[in-house]
Amino acid sequence: MNKNDLPSQKRDKKRNFSTFITDLKSLFKAGVLLANVLPVFTGFWLALHVSNQTFLDNLNLFILTIIGSTLVMAGALVINNWYDVDIDTVMARTQKRPTVTGHFSLKLVLAIGIGLSIIGFIFLFFTTIEAVFYAFIGWFTYVVLYTMWSKRRYTLNTVIGSVSGAVTPLIGWTAIIPGLPLLPIVLFMIIFIWQMPHTFSIAIKKHDEYKAAGVAMLPVVRGFDVTKRQMFVYIACLLPLPIFLVQLGTTFIIIATALNIGWLVLAIRGFFTKNDLKWAHANFLYSVNYLTIIFLLMIIITIPF
């Protein structure tokens, strides 16, 4: 072998490994997956807070809950990639997924999705049956009711899909405390309502792609004006929710309310903007930061000092 070929082979191996990692991130929808782990942790943390339990005393339960819920969610996302390969082939934003490029076979992707889901539920079975129940609700809603049934047919697909993300804090909460008092219900409502304007902003940005793929997103079926009005209504529905979390303190209520008002102002600007895509992108960025700040704040203000 020519010694000059060695650097080239090393570069090829490095490039192939980098492509493999990129494919995995795309297959698992890494950004979406990580965004869903935070509410699970927040639900778990707040349940410890209100029940006066310590994190270290429940470390094993925490590990089981986080690993189990993450694997279940990852499995659902992978199955979504497997099922939506025809749509992903059309849409520019998804054409680099390994299911489209052929880097992973569809049989392998389906096996990975089912395998991760099963292993995740096994982990959760060592927590509580309620945590398993809410994880199954999220999985079934996303895989069957959203991906396989409503996504291509009805604009209500966004409402249906929102349930799967909204149950994440309930998984963490019920791993510690059985039943659902007001606090975890409000967490559910925050995520459920938040997902509507968040998803609509993406649908406006990618309107042409969704239309070409035949996905029944609200902006495609009903237009931008109707979508903007619905976004305003959903964001307005977030306004009273911080009041129901009074046990988290005045600081949380003030910051959360300020974030809600800021988002509502941004929604109102949409009725007067001449650049819908730029406005939708601003909404998307605001929504991502909004949820991260809200749930991190819940954790920070309840850290015992």
C-alpha positions in Angstrom: 0.0 0.0 0.0 1.2 3.4 -0.9 2.0 5.5 2.2 0.5 8.5 0.6 -2.9 6.8 0.6 -3.0 6.6 4.5 -3.9 10.3 5.1 -6.6 10.0 2.5 -8.1 6.9 4.1 -8.0 8.6 7.5 -9.9 11.6 6.1 -12.5 9.2 4.5 -13.0 7.4 7.8 -13.4 10.7 9.6 -15.8 11.9 7.0 -17.8 8.7 7.1 -18.0 8.8 10.9 -19.1 12.5 10.8 -21.8 11.6 8.3 -22.9 8.7 10.5 -23.3 11.0 13.6 -25.2 13.5 11.5 -27.5 10.8 10.3 -28.2 9.7 13.8 -29.0 13.2 15.0 -31.4 13.6 12.0 -32.9 10.2 12.6 -33.6 10.9 16.3 -34.5 14.5 15.6 -32.0 15.5 18.3 -33.3 19.0 18.8 -36.9 17.9 19.3 -35.8 15.0 21.5 -33.7 17.2 23.8 -36.5 19.8 24.0 -38.8 17.1 25.3 -36.4 15.8 28.0 -36.4 19.2 29.8 -40.2 19.0 30.7 -39.8 15.4 31.9 -37.0 16.6 34.3 -39.0 19.7 35.3 -42.0 17.5 36.2 -39.8 15.2 38.2 -38.0 18.0 40.0 -41.2 19.9 40.9 -42.7 16.7 42.3 -39.7 16.3 44.5 -40.0 20.0 45.6 -43.7 19.8 46.6 -43.3 16.5 48.4 -40.2 17.6 50.2 -38.0 14.8 48.9 -34.4 15.1 47.9 -33.0 14.5 44.4 -30.1 12.3 45.7 -32.6 10.0 47.5 -34.4 9.4 44.2 -31.4 9.3 41.9 -32.0 5.8 40.7 -35.6 6.6 40.0 -34.5 9.7 38.1 -32.1 7.7 35.9 -34.8 5.2 35.1 -37.3 7.9 34.3 -35.1 10.0 32.1 -33.6 7.0 30.2 -37.0 5.4 29.8 -38.9 8.4 28.6 -36.0 9.5 26.3 -35.9 6.1 24.6 -39.7 6.0 24.2 -39.7 9.5 22.7 -36.7 8.6 20.5 -38.5 5.5 19.3 -41.6 7.5 18.4 -39.5 10.1 16.5 -37.7 7.3 14.5 -40.9 5.6 13.6 -42.2 9.0 12.4 -39.1 9.2 10.1 -39.8 5.8 8.8 -43.5 6.5 8.0 -42.9 10.0 6.6 -40.2 9.0 4.1 -42.3 9.9 1.1 -43.1 13.4 2.6 -39.5 13.9 3.6 -38.3 13.2 0.1 -40.3 16.2 -1.2 -39.5 18.7 1.6 -36.2 20.5 1.4 -35.8 20.7 5.2 -35.9 16.9 5.5 -34.2 15.6 2.4 -31.0 14.9 4.2 -32.5 12.5 6.6 -30.9 9.0 6.3 -34.3 7.5 5.4 -34.3 9.7 2.3 -30.6 9.5 1.4 -30.7 5.7 1.8 -27.9 5.7 4.4 -30.2 3.6 6.6 -32.6 1.1 5.2 -36.3 1.5 6.1 -36.4 -1.9 7.7 -33.5 -1.0 10.0 -35.1 2.3 10.9 -38.4 0.7 11.8 -36.6 -1.9 13.9 -34.7 0.8 15.7 -37.9 2.7 16.4 -39.7 -0.3 17.7 -36.7 -1.5 19.7 -36.1 1.9 21.3 -39.8 2.2 22.2 -39.9 -1.3 23.9 -36.6 -0.7 25.8 -37.9 2.6 27.0 -41.1 1.2 28.3 -39.2 -1.5 30.1 -37.1 1.1 31.9 -40.3 3.0 32.8 -41.9 -0.1 34.2 -39.4 0.1 37.0 -40.8 3.5 38.0 -44.6 3.7 38.3 -47.5 2.5 36.2 -48.7 6.0 35.9 -45.5 7.2 34.3 -45.8 4.3 31.9 -49.4 5.3 31.1 -48.5 8.9 30.2 -45.5 7.8 28.2 -47.8 5.4 26.2 -50.3 8.2 25.7 -47.6 10.4 24.3 -46.2 7.6 22.1 -49.5 6.4 20.8 -50.7 10.0 20.1 -47.6 10.9 18.1 -47.1 7.6 16.2 -50.6 6.6 15.5 -53.0 9.5 15.9 -50.6 12.2 14.5 -48.1 10.5 12.2 -50.3 7.8 10.7 -53.8 9.2 10.8 -54.2 13.0 11.0 -51.0 14.6 9.7 -51.9 14.3 6.0 -55.7 14.6 6.4 -56.7 17.3 8.9 -55.5 20.7 10.1 -56.3 19.4 13.6 -53.1 17.4 13.3 -51.3 20.1 15.2 -53.8 19.9 18.1 -53.5 16.1 18.2 -49.7 16.2 17.9 -49.5 18.7 20.8 -50.8 16.1 23.2 -47.7 14.0 22.8 -45.4 16.8 23.8 -47.6 18.0 26.6 -47.6 14.7 28.5 -43.8 14.9 29.1 -43.9 16.7 32.5 -46.7 14.3 33.6 -44.2 11.4 33.1 -41.7 13.0 35.4 -44.3 14.1 38.0 -46.0 10.7 38.3 -42.7 8.9 38.6 -42.6 10.6 42.1 -46.2 11.4 43.0 -49.4 9.5 42.0 -52.3 11.5 40.7 -52.4 15.0 39.0 -52.9 18.0 41.2 -53.2 21.5 39.6 -49.4 22.1 39.1 -48.7 19.3 36.6 -52.0 20.0 34.8 -50.9 23.6 34.3 -47.5 22.3 33.0 -49.4 20.2 30.5 -51.5 23.2 29.4 -48.5 25.4 28.9 -46.8 22.9 26.6 -50.1 22.0 24.8 -51.0 25.6 24.1 -47.4 26.6 23.3 -47.0 24.0 20.6 -49.8 25.5 18.5 -48.2 28.9 17.7 -44.8 27.2 17.7 -45.9 24.7 15.0 -47.9 27.3 13.1 -44.8 29.5 12.8 -42.9 26.6 11.3 -45.8 25.8 8.9 -45.8 29.5 7.7 -42.0 29.4 7.1 -42.2 26.1 5.2 -45.6 26.7 3.6 -44.5 25.9 0.1 -42.8 22.7 1.2 -45.8 21.4 3.2 -48.1 22.3 0.3 -45.9 20.3 -2.2 -45.8 17.4 0.2 -49.6 17.4 0.7 -49.4 17.9 4.5 -52.6 19.5 5.8 -51.1 22.3 7.9 -53.3 25.2 8.7 -51.5 27.8 6.7 -51.6 25.6 3.6 -55.4 24.8 3.9 -56.8 28.0 5.5 -54.1 30.6 4.7 -51.9 32.9 6.7 -54.6 35.3 8.0 -56.6 32.5 9.7 -53.3 31.0 11.1 -52.3 34.4 12.5 -55.6 34.8 14.3 -55.4 31.3 15.8 -51.8 32.0 16.9 -53.0 35.2 18.7 -55.8 33.3 20.4 -53.5 30.5 21.6 -50.8 32.9 22.9 -53.5 34.9 24.7 -54.6 31.6 26.4 -51.1 31.4 28.0 -51.6 34.7 29.8 -53.6 33.5 32.9 -51.6 30.2 33.4 -48.8 31.7 35.6 -51.3 32.7 38.1 -52.2 29.1 38.8 -48.5 28.4 39.7 -48.5 30.7 42.7 -46.6 28.1 44.7 -43.6 28.8 42.5 -43.4 32.3 43.8 -43.9 35.9 42.7 -40.7 36.0 40.7 -41.8 33.2 38.4 -45.2 34.8 37.9 -43.8 38.1 36.9 -41.2 36.7 34.5 -43.6 34.2 32.9 -46.3 37.0 32.5 -43.7 39.3 30.9 -42.8 36.5 28.4 -46.5 36.0 27.6 -47.1 39.6 27.0 -44.0 39.9 24.8 -45.1 37.0 22.7 -48.6 38.5 22.4 -47.2 41.8 21.2 -45.2 39.8 18.6 -48.4 38.0 17.5 -50.2 41.3 17.1 -47.4 42.6 14.9 -48.2 39.8 12.5 -51.5 41.4 11.5 -49.5 44.4 10.2 -46.3 42.9 8.8 -45.4 42.9 5.2 -43.0 40.1 5.5 -44.8 37.0 6.8 -41.8 34.7 6.6 -39.6 37.0 8.7 -42.3 37.4 11.2 -42.9 33.7 11.4 -39.2 33.1 11.9 -39.2 35.6 14.8 -42.1 33.7 16.3 -40.3 30.5 16.0 -37.2 31.8 17.8 -39.3 33.4 20.5 -41.3 30.2 21.1 -38.1 28.0 21.4 -36.6 30.4 23.9 -39.9 30.9 25.7 -40.3 27.3 26.6 -36.7 26.8 27.6 -36.8 29.8 29.9 -40.1 28.9 31.5 -39.1 25.4 32.4 -35.5 26.2 33.4 -36.9 29.0 35.6 -39.2 26.5 37.4 -36.2 24.5 38.3 -33.9 27.3 39.3 -36.3 29.0 41.6 -37.0 25.8 43.5 -33.4 24.8 44.0 -32.9 24.6 47.8 -30.1 26.9 49.1 
